[in-house]
Amino acid sequence: MTVIRSATTPTDLAAVRQLCWDYRSHMNSASEIEERITETFYPVPKYTALMDQLPTLHARPRGIILLAEHASTPAACAMTQQLDDDMAEIKRLYVTPAARGHGIARALILALMDQARTDGFTRIVLDTSVNLAPARALYTALGFRERGPYQPIPPDVLPHLLFFEAPL
């Protein structure tokens, strides 16, 4: 059984931070391109600072951090942050290898979309690697459509990223 909840306690936030570090490690080991993207956006000192700021960056009422537990074990996380008055961004969606195949990523995205809609956003965006075909397929199945970048992206990594948007 999977349980998804808002991560607000110190224990929940510690679990989310660990999942985020696992995500970073996974991306670094996926391919040379993924490692370059990860190191461009999130070198260790910057990622460490980001992990410390998670509760602030994704704070209610215009953001949220979700933690999914599968079989009573932290198994996935995802979060949103406000980009402008109308647009939220999904960040750091990660499901552990052991928990994949149970619909957890889909459930997290739908929960984030519902919360963003409730919070008054009219659209939601995200970016992903061109190499993450299962993620791209899921986003498309959930009504996301490709779009251009919604923030400045270094030219050397731009060809390796895709950007998606869905109306809420």
C-alpha positions, 0 to 999 in steps of 0.5 A, a space after each residue: 500500500 502507498 500513502 502520500 502525504 505532505 512532508 512537514 515533520 523533521 522526520 518527513 523532511 529528512 526522508 525527502 532530503 535523502 530521496 533527493 540525494 538518491 535522485 541526484 546520485 541516480 542522475 549522475 550515474 545514468 549517463 555522461 549527459 545526465 551527469 553534466 546536467 546535474 553538475 551544471 544545475 546542482 553541484 554538491 555545494 549548491 545542492 546541499 544549500 538547496 536541501 537546507 532550503 526545501 521547506 522554505 522554497 516549497 512552502 505552503 500556501 503556494 508550494 508543497 512537498 509530498 512524500 510517498 511511502 510504499 510498504 511503510 518505507 519512504 519511496 518517492 517525493 515530489 514538490 512544487 514551487 510558485 514561478 509566478 501568480 499563475 504558474 507552479 513548477 514541479 520539482 524533484 520527482 523521484 521514485 526509488 527503483 524498488 517502488 517503481 511500477 506501482 503508479 506512485 509517480 502518477 499519483 504524486 503528479 496528480 496530487 501536485 496538480 490538484 494542490 496547485 489548482 486548489 492554490 489558484 494556479 492556472 498552469 503547471 510546468 516541469 522539465 526533464 531529460 530527453 533521455 527519460 522516456 518513461 517520464 516523458 510518456 507519463 507527462 504526456 499521458 497526464 495532459 502535459 504538452 511540450 513547450 519551450 524553456 520557462 527559465 534561462 537554461 545554459 546553451 550547452 545543456 538545453 538540447 538535452 532537456 525538454 519542457 512541459 506544461 499542463 493547464 489546471 
